Amino acid sequence: MQRLAHPVRRAARKESARAHAAHDRRHPAQTIEHDKRAVEISPYYFEAWNNLGTQYLEAGRLNDAQDALTHAAAIEPSAKVLSNLALAYVGAGRYEDARSSAEASLRAGNEPSRTHLVLALALGRLGRTGQAVEHLKIAAPELPEARGAQKRMERLRQEER
C-alpha cells in the first residue's frame, strides 16, 4: 500500500465519506459541497480532488472539472486521475490535451479499457482514425459502447482511403 506524501486530515476523510453517501443518494450538489470541503481541509487529498472533478464532469461543469482534475494530477498523477482528466479535455474539445493525458494514463497503468476509449475519441477528433480504431479494438471487449464507435470509425477510415 502506498503512503501519501501529504497526510489527509480525519475531518477531510469524513467530508469525503459524506460526499460518497450523498452521491449514493443521488444528491449531486451535496456531493460537490462535501468534496469541496474535503479539499479545503486537506488541499493535498488527491482522491477528493479526483472525486470533485468527476462530479463536475457529471454536472457538465467542464472548466471546474478540468481545474479539479489538473489539481489532482499535480498531486498524484495516477492512471485514474489522468483518464478522468482526458475525458474532461474531450468534453471541452481539447483533443490534443486529451490524447496526452490518456497516453500518460496508459503509461501509469490501470483503467485501460476506459482510457483506450477516451484516447480513441481524442484521436478520432484529431483526424487520426486509424489509430482511433486500434484503441477502440482494445476497449471493445470490455466496453459495449466502444463496439459501435469502432464500427463507425472503421467506416470513416474506409471513406478516407
C-alpha positions as CSV (number, residue, x, y, z in Angstrom):
1,M,0.0,0.0,0.0
2,Q,1.3,3.4,-1.0
3,R,1.7,6.1,1.7
4,L,0.6,9.5,0.8
5,A,3.3,12.1,0.9
6,H,0.8,14.5,2.5
7,P,-1.3,13.3,5.3
8,V,-5.1,13.6,4.9
9,R,-6.8,15.0,8.0
10,R,-9.6,13.0,9.6
11,A,-12.1,15.8,9.0
12,A,-11.4,15.7,5.3
13,R,-11.9,11.9,5.2
14,K,-15.3,12.4,6.9
15,E,-16.3,15.0,4.4
16,S,-15.3,12.6,1.6
17,A,-17.4,9.9,3.2
18,R,-20.3,12.3,3.3
19,A,-19.7,13.0,-0.3
20,H,-19.9,9.3,-1.2
21,A,-23.1,9.0,0.8
22,A,-24.6,12.0,-0.9
23,H,-23.6,10.5,-4.3
24,D,-25.2,7.2,-3.4
25,R,-28.4,9.1,-2.5
26,R,-28.2,10.9,-5.9
27,H,-27.6,14.4,-4.5
28,P,-25.0,15.9,-6.8
29,A,-25.0,19.4,-5.3
30,Q,-24.4,18.0,-1.8
31,T,-21.7,15.6,-3.2
32,I,-19.8,18.6,-4.7
33,E,-20.1,20.6,-1.5
34,H,-18.7,17.8,0.7
35,D,-15.9,17.2,-1.8
36,K,-15.1,20.9,-1.8
37,R,-14.9,20.9,2.0
38,A,-12.6,17.9,1.9
39,V,-10.1,19.6,-0.3
40,E,-10.3,22.8,1.7
41,I,-9.5,20.9,4.8
42,S,-6.7,18.8,3.2
43,P,-5.5,20.5,0.0
44,Y,-3.3,17.5,-1.0
45,Y,-6.1,15.0,-0.8
46,F,-5.9,13.9,-4.4
47,E,-8.7,11.4,-4.1
48,A,-11.1,14.1,-3.1
49,W,-9.9,16.3,-5.9
50,N,-10.5,13.5,-8.3
51,N,-13.9,12.8,-6.9
52,L,-14.7,16.5,-7.1
53,G,-13.6,16.6,-10.7
54,T,-15.7,13.6,-11.7
55,Q,-18.7,15.2,-10.0
56,Y,-18.2,18.4,-12.0
57,L,-17.9,16.2,-15.2
58,E,-21.2,14.6,-14.4
59,A,-22.7,18.0,-13.8
60,G,-21.4,19.3,-17.2
61,R,-19.1,21.8,-15.5
62,L,-16.1,21.1,-17.7
63,N,-13.9,24.0,-16.7
64,D,-14.4,23.2,-13.0
65,A,-13.7,19.5,-13.8
66,Q,-10.5,20.3,-15.6
67,D,-9.3,22.6,-12.7
68,A,-10.1,19.9,-10.1
69,L,-8.6,17.1,-12.1
70,T,-5.5,19.1,-13.0
71,H,-5.0,19.7,-9.3
72,A,-5.4,16.0,-8.5
73,A,-2.9,15.1,-11.3
74,A,-0.4,17.6,-9.9
75,I,-0.6,15.9,-6.5
76,E,-0.7,12.2,-7.7
77,P,-0.7,11.5,-11.5
78,S,-2.5,8.2,-11.1
79,A,-3.9,6.4,-14.1
80,K,-7.5,7.0,-12.9
81,V,-7.0,10.8,-12.4
82,L,-5.2,11.1,-15.8
83,S,-8.0,9.2,-17.5
84,N,-10.7,11.4,-15.9
85,L,-8.7,14.5,-17.0
86,A,-8.5,13.2,-20.5
87,L,-12.3,12.7,-20.5
88,A,-12.8,16.3,-19.3
89,Y,-10.5,17.5,-22.1
90,V,-12.5,15.6,-24.7
91,G,-15.7,17.2,-23.4
92,A,-14.1,20.6,-23.7
93,G,-12.8,20.0,-27.2
94,R,-9.2,20.0,-26.1
95,Y,-8.3,16.9,-28.1
96,E,-4.5,17.2,-28.1
97,D,-4.6,17.6,-24.3
98,A,-7.0,14.6,-24.1
99,R,-4.6,12.5,-26.2
100,S,-1.6,13.4,-24.0
101,S,-3.5,12.7,-20.7
102,A,-4.9,9.4,-22.0
103,E,-1.5,8.3,-23.1
104,A,0.0,9.2,-19.7
105,S,-2.8,7.3,-18.0
106,L,-2.0,4.2,-20.0
107,R,1.7,4.5,-19.1
108,A,0.7,4.8,-15.4
109,G,-1.3,1.6,-15.6
110,N,-4.8,0.5,-14.7
111,E,-8.0,1.9,-16.2
112,P,-7.0,0.5,-19.6
113,S,-10.3,-0.1,-21.5
114,R,-11.9,3.2,-20.5
115,T,-8.7,5.1,-21.2
116,H,-8.4,3.4,-24.6
117,L,-12.0,4.6,-25.4
118,V,-11.2,8.2,-24.4
119,L,-8.0,8.1,-26.3
120,A,-9.8,6.8,-29.4
121,L,-12.3,9.7,-29.1
122,A,-9.5,12.2,-29.0
123,L,-7.6,10.6,-31.9
124,G,-10.8,10.5,-33.9
125,R,-11.3,14.2,-33.4
126,L,-7.7,14.8,-34.3
127,G,-8.3,13.0,-37.7
128,R,-6.2,10.0,-36.7
129,T,-8.9,7.5,-37.4
130,G,-6.5,4.6,-38.0
131,Q,-5.0,4.9,-34.5
132,A,-8.5,5.6,-33.1
133,V,-9.8,2.2,-34.5
134,E,-6.8,0.4,-32.9
135,H,-7.6,1.8,-29.5
136,L,-11.4,1.0,-29.9
137,K,-10.5,-2.6,-30.7
138,I,-8.7,-2.8,-27.3
139,A,-11.6,-1.2,-25.5
140,A,-14.4,-3.1,-27.2
141,P,-14.2,-6.4,-25.4
142,E,-15.0,-4.8,-22.0
143,L,-17.0,-1.7,-23.1
144,P,-20.0,-2.3,-25.3
145,E,-20.2,1.4,-26.2
146,A,-16.8,1.0,-27.8
147,R,-18.0,-1.6,-30.3
148,G,-20.4,0.8,-32.0
149,A,-17.8,3.5,-32.1
150,Q,-15.3,1.1,-33.5
151,K,-17.6,0.2,-36.4
152,R,-18.4,3.9,-37.2
153,M,-14.6,4.8,-37.0
154,E,-13.8,1.9,-39.4
155,R,-16.3,3.2,-41.9
156,L,-14.7,6.7,-41.7
157,R,-11.3,5.1,-42.1
158,Q,-12.5,3.3,-45.3
159,E,-14.0,6.6,-46.6
160,E,-10.7,8.3,-46.2
161,R,-9.0,5.8,-48.5
